[in-house]
Amino acid sequence: MHHHRDLCERAVSPLEIAAGLEAHGLTDRTAARYRHRDVFALAEELYARTPARPAGSAVAVPPPPGPDTEARAGWTLLALLPGAACLATAGLLLVTEGALGGGARATVIVTGALLACLALRFCLGRGPLRAPEGAGRAGMYACWLLSFAVYGEELIAQVVSGGPDGPWEAAPAPLLGLTAAVAPAAWCAHFFTVQAHRKLTGSRALEEFGAGVRPLLLAAVVLFLCALLPLLFLADLGLGGTGTPVSAAALGVLFFLARLLAAHGLPEPGTVALAAACAVEAAAPALVLAGRLPGLEPLARPVHALVAAGGPGSVPALACGAAALGLLLHASAALSRASAHTHPHTGA
């Protein structure tokens, strides 16, 4: 009690003390040394013994996020805005094809991009995707990854074939599909947050809680992927593409996991994963160009082999897929800790 007095005096429930103890490294095995069956039982005694709390205060666990229809409608509407902005921009460009000059079309694209960015900023500031501690440098890396999703495959194709030979042709379908997937991402994050909180309030041991949360995380990722793939396919089909959205799907899962961790007060792992994906994507054309120098030909061979096996899209697919897999493994451990679920959420 002396060592954790500040935690005990601030806590509004034994659950908050249990999460704080776990964050300080206490486990159920440690609690057994204090003659308690688990950390939750130890937290209940600490809560009851704390003298700063008025006598007779209820020892109650705060309820899980309730079905606040107005709040959910608010952040759902915000989550739809980025996709709506991109869809309106793409529709305007298709309708006015041949009627607008290059400058006017560029103005439409820039305006649509700004509107989508503003809508995304509003969306990420509310609801289950809000990061209470910020997302660090993740935004800078996300801009690179989105730009590579639009221009990267053409860049890789030109570099591998001996170029670059000219302007890179844009492929806006991934951008449209990913912005449309913000709403499913918000709902999947909401599902995970609510269900994990219910698991936490109903658990009597840290191991029990962790074992129940890991399948919930996997279910949230699978649900998001099931919503993302049709959106990417429809966006690609609507814009005249014929490619498979593997790289864009991997990027979407990477974004989802990074934001889910940030929403639970853990932005650093997502930032590292995004930075790693950026590094791989930047290294691919750099290695091909470096391989043209005398004696450095072996540097380009892995990229040439990867492109020959899976096409230019295999580079971002590998970069984002590997980063997403590593982040999923980390999230399954980090989000199975009770301390990751004590941050305030607005995803009611």
FENMO-V316831 format. One record per backbone hydrogen bond with DSSP energy under -0.5 kcal/mol. CO is the residue of the C=O (numbers start at 1). NH is the residue of the N-H. E is the energy in kcal/mol with one decimal. If there is no record, write none. Layout:
# FENMO-V316831
CO/NH/E + CO/NH/E
This chain:
# FENMO-V316831
2/5/-1.0 + 4/8/-2.3 + 5/9/-2.6 + 6/10/-1.8 + 7/11/-1.6 + 13/16/-0.6 + 13/17/-1.3 + 14/18/-2.6 + 15/19/-2.2 + 16/20/-2.1 + 17/21/-2.7 + 18/22/-2.2 + 19/23/-2.2 + 20/24/-1.3 + 21/26/-2.3 + 22/25/-1.8 + 27/31/-2.4 + 28/32/-1.4 + 29/33/-0.7 + 30/33/-1.2 + 30/34/-0.6 + 31/34/-1.1 + 31/36/-1.6 + 32/35/-1.6 + 38/42/-1.8 + 39/43/-2.6 + 40/44/-1.9 + 41/45/-1.7 + 42/46/-2.3 + 43/47/-2.5 + 44/48/-2.0 + 45/49/-2.1 + 46/50/-1.1 + 50/53/-0.8 + 54/57/-1.5 + 58/60/-1.4 + 66/68/-2.2 + 67/69/-1.2 + 68/72/-2.4 + 69/73/-2.4 + 70/74/-1.8 + 71/75/-2.3 + 72/76/-2.1 + 73/77/-2.1 + 74/78/-1.9 + 75/79/-2.0 + 76/80/-1.2 + 77/81/-0.8 + 78/81/-0.8 + 78/82/-0.6 + 80/84/-2.0 + 81/85/-2.6 + 82/86/-2.1 + 83/87/-2.7 + 84/88/-2.5 + 85/89/-2.0 + 86/90/-2.7 + 87/91/-2.6 + 88/92/-2.3 + 89/93/-2.2 + 90/94/-2.1 + 91/95/-2.5 + 92/96/-2.1 + 94/97/-0.9 + 96/99/-1.9 + 96/100/-1.7 + 101/105/-2.4 + 102/106/-2.1 + 103/107/-2.0 + 104/108/-2.1 + 105/109/-2.4 + 106/110/-2.6 + 107/111/-2.6 + 108/112/-2.6 + 109/113/-2.4 + 110/114/-2.4 + 111/115/-2.4 + 112/116/-2.4 + 113/117/-2.3 + 114/118/-2.5 + 115/119/-2.5 + 116/120/-2.4 + 117/121/-2.3 + 118/122/-2.3 + 119/123/-2.4 + 120/124/-2.5 + 121/125/-0.6 + 122/125/-0.7 + 123/126/-1.3 + 124/131/-0.6 + 126/129/-0.6 + 127/130/-1.7 + 127/346/-0.6 + 130/132/-0.7 + 131/134/-1.5 + 135/138/-1.9 + 136/139/-0.5 + 137/140/-0.6 + 137/141/-1.5 + 138/142/-2.6 + 139/143/-2.0 + 140/144/-1.5 + 141/145/-2.4 + 142/146/-2.5 + 143/147/-2.3 + 144/148/-2.5 + 145/149/-1.8 + 146/150/-1.3 + 147/151/-2.7 + 148/152/-2.4 + 148/153/-0.5 + 150/171/-1.8 + 151/155/-1.9 + 152/156/-2.9 + 153/157/-2.4 + 154/158/-2.3 + 155/159/-2.5 + 156/160/-2.6 + 157/161/-1.6 + 158/163/-3.4 + 159/162/-1.3 + 171/174/-0.7 + 172/176/-2.1 + 173/177/-2.6 + 174/178/-2.6 + 175/179/-2.1 + 176/180/-1.9 + 177/181/-1.1 + 179/83/-0.7 + 179/182/-1.3 + 180/183/-0.6 + 181/185/-2.0 + 182/186/-2.3 + 183/187/-2.1 + 184/188/-2.5 + 185/189/-2.4 + 186/190/-2.2 + 187/191/-2.5 + 188/192/-2.3 + 189/193/-2.5 + 190/194/-2.6 + 191/195/-2.3 + 192/196/-2.5 + 193/197/-2.0 + 194/198/-2.0 + 195/199/-2.1 + 196/200/-2.3 + 197/201/-2.5 + 198/202/-1.4 + 199/203/-0.8 + 200/203/-0.7 + 205/209/-2.1 + 206/210/-2.6 + 207/211/-2.4 + 208/212/-1.3 + 209/213/-1.7 + 210/214/-1.8 + 211/215/-0.6 + 212/216/-0.7 + 213/217/-2.3 + 214/218/-2.0 + 215/219/-2.4 + 216/220/-2.3 + 217/221/-2.2 + 218/222/-2.5 + 219/223/-2.6 + 220/224/-2.2 + 221/225/-2.5 + 222/226/-2.4 + 223/227/-1.5 + 224/228/-2.5 + 225/229/-2.4 + 226/230/-0.7 + 227/231/-1.1 + 228/232/-2.5 + 229/233/-2.4 + 230/234/-2.7 + 231/235/-2.3 + 232/236/-2.4 + 233/237/-2.5 + 234/238/-2.8 + 235/239/-1.6 + 236/241/-3.1 + 237/240/-1.2 + 244/246/-1.2 + 245/249/-2.2 + 246/250/-2.4 + 247/251/-2.1 + 248/252/-2.4 + 249/253/-2.3 + 250/254/-2.1 + 251/255/-2.6 + 252/256/-2.5 + 253/257/-2.6 + 254/258/-2.3 + 255/259/-2.5 + 256/260/-2.4 + 257/261/-2.3 + 258/262/-2.0 + 259/263/-2.6 + 260/264/-0.8 + 261/264/-0.8 + 261/266/-2.7 + 262/133/-0.5 + 262/265/-1.8 + 266/270/-0.6 + 267/271/-2.0 + 268/272/-2.3 + 269/273/-2.3 + 270/274/-2.5 + 271/275/-2.4 + 272/276/-2.3 + 273/277/-2.1 + 274/278/-2.3 + 275/279/-2.3 + 276/280/-2.0 + 277/281/-2.3 + 278/282/-2.5 + 279/283/-2.1 + 280/284/-1.6 + 281/285/-0.8 + 282/286/-1.2 + 283/287/-2.8 + 284/288/-1.7 + 285/289/-2.4 + 286/290/-2.5 + 287/291/-2.0 + 289/292/-1.2 + 290/293/-1.7 + 293/296/-2.0 + 296/299/-1.6 + 297/300/-1.2 + 297/301/-0.6 + 298/301/-0.6 + 298/302/-0.6 + 300/304/-2.4 + 301/305/-2.7 + 302/306/-2.2 + 303/307/-2.6 + 304/308/-2.5 + 305/309/-1.7 + 306/310/-2.4 + 307/311/-2.7 + 311/314/-1.8 + 312/315/-1.3 + 312/316/-0.6 + 313/317/-1.8 + 314/318/-2.4 + 315/319/-2.4 + 316/320/-2.8 + 317/321/-2.2 + 318/322/-2.4 + 319/323/-1.7 + 320/324/-2.6 + 321/325/-2.4 + 322/326/-2.3 + 323/327/-2.3 + 324/328/-2.3 + 325/329/-2.1 + 326/330/-2.0 + 327/331/-2.9 + 328/332/-2.2 + 329/333/-0.8 + 330/333/-0.7 + 330/334/-3.0 + 331/335/-2.8 + 333/336/-0.5 + 334/337/-1.2 + 337/340/-1.4 + 338/341/-1.8 + 339/342/-0.8 + 346/348/-1.1 + 348/68/-1.2
